[in-house]
Amino acid sequence: MSRVKRSDKRRIKRKKYLSFTKGFFGFKKNLYRYAREAMDRALSFSYRDRRRRKRDFRKLWIARINAATRLHGMNYASFMGGMKKAGIDLNRKMLAEIAVHDPEAFRGLVDRARQV
């Protein structure tokens, strides 16, 4: 079998892993084997959680809108249905911001949704 001469490749590869895991706890920051496992795990979690974050924020916005509409004697589903029938195209993020920061404007939206 022929001899493999790696030159700088091995060191460069290992330094890349160890620089990524800088700040990790225990052996995961300074031993290559554990650093590689920790890096793979961290990257897979970050990929998964970038998608999960979108779900979590949508749930938060819906909860805020629901709480605000119940203060005005309406529930979330009928409010959103009324908004759609009234032709008001505001996304949930903006509706939640209005509900939190400008209750009077949100009351107007609830009244418009109720009229339709």
C-alpha positions in Angstrom: 0.0 0.0 0.0 1.3 3.5 -0.8 2.2 6.0 1.8 -0.1 9.0 2.3 1.7 12.3 2.8 -0.9 14.8 4.0 1.2 17.9 4.4 -0.8 20.7 6.0 -4.3 19.3 5.1 -4.8 17.4 8.4 -3.7 20.3 10.6 -5.9 22.8 8.6 -8.9 20.5 8.9 -8.5 20.0 12.6 -7.9 23.7 13.3 -11.2 24.5 11.5 -13.1 22.2 13.8 -11.3 23.4 16.9 -11.9 27.1 16.0 -15.6 26.4 15.5 -15.9 24.8 18.9 -14.0 27.5 20.7 -16.1 28.4 23.8 -17.6 24.9 24.2 -17.4 23.1 27.5 -14.9 20.4 28.5 -13.1 18.2 26.0 -15.4 19.4 23.2 -13.3 22.6 22.8 -9.8 21.1 22.6 -10.0 17.4 21.5 -10.6 16.8 17.9 -12.8 13.8 18.1 -15.2 15.4 20.6 -15.0 18.7 18.8 -16.1 17.1 15.6 -19.1 15.4 17.2 -20.1 18.6 19.0 -19.8 20.6 15.8 -21.9 18.2 13.8 -24.5 18.2 16.5 -24.5 22.0 16.8 -24.9 22.5 13.1 -27.8 20.1 12.9 -29.5 21.8 15.8 -29.0 25.2 14.2 -30.5 24.0 10.9 -33.5 22.5 12.7 -34.1 25.5 14.9 -34.0 28.0 12.2 -37.2 26.4 11.0 -38.6 25.9 14.5 -38.1 29.6 15.2 -40.6 30.5 12.5 -43.2 28.2 14.0 -42.6 29.6 17.5 -43.0 33.2 16.5 -46.2 32.4 14.6 -47.6 30.7 17.7 -46.6 33.7 19.8 -48.3 36.2 17.4 -51.5 34.1 17.3 -51.6 33.9 21.1 -51.2 37.7 21.3 -53.9 38.4 18.7 -56.2 35.9 20.4 -55.7 37.6 23.8 -56.4 41.0 22.4 -59.5 40.0 20.5 -60.9 38.3 23.6 -60.6 41.6 25.4 -63.0 43.0 22.8 -65.5 40.1 23.1 -64.4 38.1 20.0 -62.3 35.0 19.4 -59.3 34.6 17.1 -60.9 32.5 14.4 -63.9 34.9 13.9 -61.6 37.9 14.0 -59.4 36.5 11.2 -62.4 35.4 9.2 -63.8 38.9 9.5 -60.5 40.5 8.5 -60.4 38.3 5.4 -64.0 39.2 4.4 -63.3 42.9 5.1 -60.4 42.7 2.7 -57.8 43.8 5.3 -54.5 42.2 4.5 -52.3 42.5 7.6 -50.1 39.6 8.5 -50.1 38.1 12.0 -46.8 39.8 13.0 -48.2 43.2 12.3 -51.5 42.5 13.9 -49.7 41.3 17.1 -47.6 44.5 17.1 -50.7 46.7 16.7 -52.5 44.7 19.5 -49.6 45.3 21.9 -48.5 48.8 21.0 -51.7 50.5 19.8 -54.8 49.0 21.4 -57.2 51.7 20.1 -56.2 51.0 16.5 -56.7 47.3 17.2 -60.1 48.0 18.6 -61.0 49.6 15.2 -59.8 46.5 13.4 -61.9 44.3 15.7 -65.0 46.5 15.0 -64.3 46.3 11.2 -64.0 42.5 11.4 -67.2 42.3 13.5 -69.3 44.4 11.0 -68.6 42.1 8.0 
